[in-house]
């Protein structure tokens, strides 16, 4: 059921997004795991289009926040205002009260405003004037940041980065894909006619089903060894947290279900580790000076940790 529904949604999104099957699959994994995605890439490559296409395909509400230095926390969460006609205070919900939220250029907002998303992302609730309000489900934050422009930005603190299930890059299309984009958008925007192919209720049912995917003991122990190796690596100052361990576990279950299996294999963990672990480690200054990246360190860990094999 999971494989069939995800395939249906993926094909629908591909009517708008050209040649980014892996990115769409990762976004679906985040939805199945009730996680959030940080997209670090240059402008104009389809981040907003991807978020809108997912929302329409699943018949979910969609909101977009353009993060700027003068954005206030109340601009994200909403405010209470005094309605003179009704003679009472009423809540005006902010854009966070939606099912799929695009937080565009999140690193341009001040830390105070960035932190307004922390409670929403982790607890799936907001607190306004001392009153707690639950967020609609499913709830997915797709946050973007430009890796090139650093002037006028506020780097995300480790506590907030750790709350993103996945960190991905969309990348430029190939020459063939760029030609297909021109042809597809030549007459009209295909996003305008995109229709739902699943519902939010179906997605919630699939989220519960994903948790039942079996993870055999040796595979689970392999996953734990991979994560612990990031903490012991000589190039790493700060390794992956237990939240990262749980994230890798849940995403491996989701990937197995999407691939039509009811059990996780080590290849699922190896495939997802770069997207789940890279943004959760802090490499040492000496390592950065040598030109090494967190991605290279994670790949080194994956190659070094022995994979469990079945004994004959």
N, C-alpha and C positions, 0 to 999 in steps of 0.2 A: 504493500500500500504506500509506504514511504517513497520507494523508488518510482512508482507510477506517478504520484502527485508531484514530486520534485521534477521529474522529467517534463511533466505538463507545464509547470510554472517556468522551467528553464527555457523550453521551446517558445513560450510566449514572450519572455524577456528578450530572447534572441531575435525577435522580430524588430527590435529597436537597437539593441546592442550588438555590434558586429565583431565576431572573432575573439570574444573574451569569455569562453566557456569556463575556464578555471576560476575566474573572478566571480562569475555568477554562481558556480558551485560553492565557493567559499562563503558567499553571502547567504546562500540557502543553509549552509552548515550553521552559520551564526543564528539564523532564525530558528532552526531546529533546537539549538542549545540555549535559546533565550540570552544570547550574548550580544556584544556590540563590536563594531568594526572601525578601525582607524585606517583611513586611506591616505597615504603620503605620496602625493604625486603632483605634477604640474597642472595648471588650469587647462580646461578645454578638451579633456579626454573622455568625458562621459560620466563623471561621478554623480552629478545631479540627475542625469537621464537614467542611470542605473537605479537610484533610489526611487524615482517616480515610477519606473517600470515595475519594480518589485511591489510597490504599494498598490498599483492598479491591478496587477496580476492576482494579488491576494485580497483585493477589495478592502484594503486597509486605509485608514486615514493617514494623510501625509502633511507634514509641515516642514518648513525650511527656516533656519536661523542664519543670518549673515553675521558672523561674529566680528565685532569692531572694538577698538579700545574704549569707546564710550558706552558700550552695551552694559546694562545693569542686570543683576540677578533677577529682579522682578520682570525684566523683559523676557526672561526664559521661563520662569515658573508661573507668572501671572500675579495679579494683585486683587486686594479687596478695595472696592470704591463705594462711596456713599451715593445710593440712588435716591435723588431728591423726590422723585415721583412716588416711589414705594416707601420712602422714609426708612430705609434700612441699608445696611452694608451688604453688598453682593460680590461674589467672586467672579472675576473676569479671567478665565484660564489663559495661560501663556501657550506658546507653541509646543512646549514639552508634553502637553496633554494630548498627544497623538500616538498612533501605533508605530509609524515609521518616521523618524526625525532625522533630517539632514542638518548637521552642525557644520556649516561651511567655514573653513579657515578658523578652526577652533583656537589656534594658537595666537590669534590676533586680539582676543579678549583678555582682560586682566585676570589674574589668578582668582580674585573674588568671584567673578562671573563664571569662570571655568568650574569652580567648585560647586556652583549651583547645579551642575549636572551630576556631581558625584553621588548624591543621595538617590537621584532618579535612576542612574545607571545600575547601582548596586542593590538598592532596596526596592526599586520600582514604586517609589512614592515620592511626594514632595511635601515640604512643610512651609506653609505661608501663614505668617502672623500666629505661629504656635499651633496651627491646625494642620493635621496630616491628611493628605489626600492620595488615594491609590491611583496609579497610572493605568491606562487601558492596556489590555493584553491582546495580542503579543505586543512587545515594546522593543524596538530596535533603534539604536543610535548609530547612524553612519556619519562619522566625523572625518573631516578632511583637513589636511594642512599642506602647505606648499614647502617642499624641502629646499627650495632655492632662496626665496626671499626671507631673510632673517631680521632685517631692519624693521622695527616696530612690532615685533612679535614677543610673546611671553611663552617660553618653552613649557610644555606640560610637565607637571611634577610627577615623580615616579608613582605616587599613590593613584593618580588618575590614569596614567598610561597602563598600569597593571589591571585596570578595570575593563580594558578592551580585550575581548576574547581573541581577536585576530588583528594583525596589522598586515595590510596588503598594498601592492602597487599595481595599478592598471596598465601603465606603460603605453607607448605609442603603438598605433596599429601598423601592420605590415603594409607594403605598397598595394598588394591585392585587396586587403581589408579596407584601406582608405578609398580605393576605387569603388568598392561595394557600398561604402557609407555615402559617397556622392550620389550613386544611383538610387539608393534607398530613400534619401531625403530630397531627391530631385523635384518631385511633384508636391509632396506634402510631408508633414511630420507624422511618422507612423505611431508615435506616442499618443497622438490625439485620438486615435481610433482603437487603442488597446483596451481589451475587455478582460474582466476577471475570469480566471480559469480555476480558482480555488477560493476558499473563504478563510477568514481568520479562525473560525471555529475548527475547521479541518486542521489548520496549522497547530492549534493547541492540542488536538488529539494526537497529532504526529509527534509533538514534543514529548508527550507522555510515553509514546511507543518507543522512541529512541532510547530512553533510559533503560529499556528492557533488553537492549542488545548485549550479548554475553561477552565478557572479557575474561579469558582464561588466566589462571594464576600466573603462569610464566610470562604471559604478555603484559599483565599488570606490573609484575616485578621489573620487566624490561623498561616499561614506561617510567617507573620510579627511578631506575638507575640512570636513565637519560637525563632526567631533571636534576638529580643529585650531582651528576657529573658537571653541570654548569656551575654549581656552587664551589666545586673543587678545582676548576680549571685555573691555571696560573695567570691567564690573561683577563680573568673576570674579577672585578671588585665586588659586584653584587649579583648573586645568582638568582635563579627563578624561584619565586615564592610558592608555597603550597597552593595558592589560588591558581598559579600557572599549572601545577600538576593536575588539579581538578579540571582545568580548562582543556588540557591535552587529552585527558581521559574522555571527557564529554564529546569533544570534536571527533575523536577517533570512533566513538560509537556512531555518531551522525554520518561520518564518511562511509563506514561499513554498511549502514542502512541504505544510503544513497546508491551504493554499489550492489545492492541486492543481497547482502549477507546479514545474518543475525548473530554474527560473531566478529570480533576485531582481530586483525592480524598485525604483526610487527610493521609491515609496509604502510599501514594506515598511520601509525605513529611517526614513521620516518618521513612520510609525505607532508604531514601537518606540522611537524616540529618547527620548521623555519617560520611559519606564519603565527604560531602560538607562543614561541619562546624568545624569538629575536628581540622584540621590544621590551622584554622583561629582564634582560641582563644589562649590566653596566660594566663595560670593559674598562680596563685601567688606562690612564693617560699615556703610559709608555706604549701600550698596544696600539692606541690611536695614532701616536707619532710614527709608528712603524707602518702605518697605512692599512692596518687590518680593521675589519668591520665586525659587528656583532653577528652578521649573517655567516661570515666565514668561521667564526668560533662555534656557532651552533652546528654547522655542517661538519666541523672537525669532531665535535662531541658525538654526533650521529654515527660517523664512520669508525669511531674508536670503541663505542660501547658494544659488546658482543650481543648478537641477535640470538634469541632462544631458538633452538632447533629441536625437532621431534626425534626422540630416540627410537631407533628401530629394534 
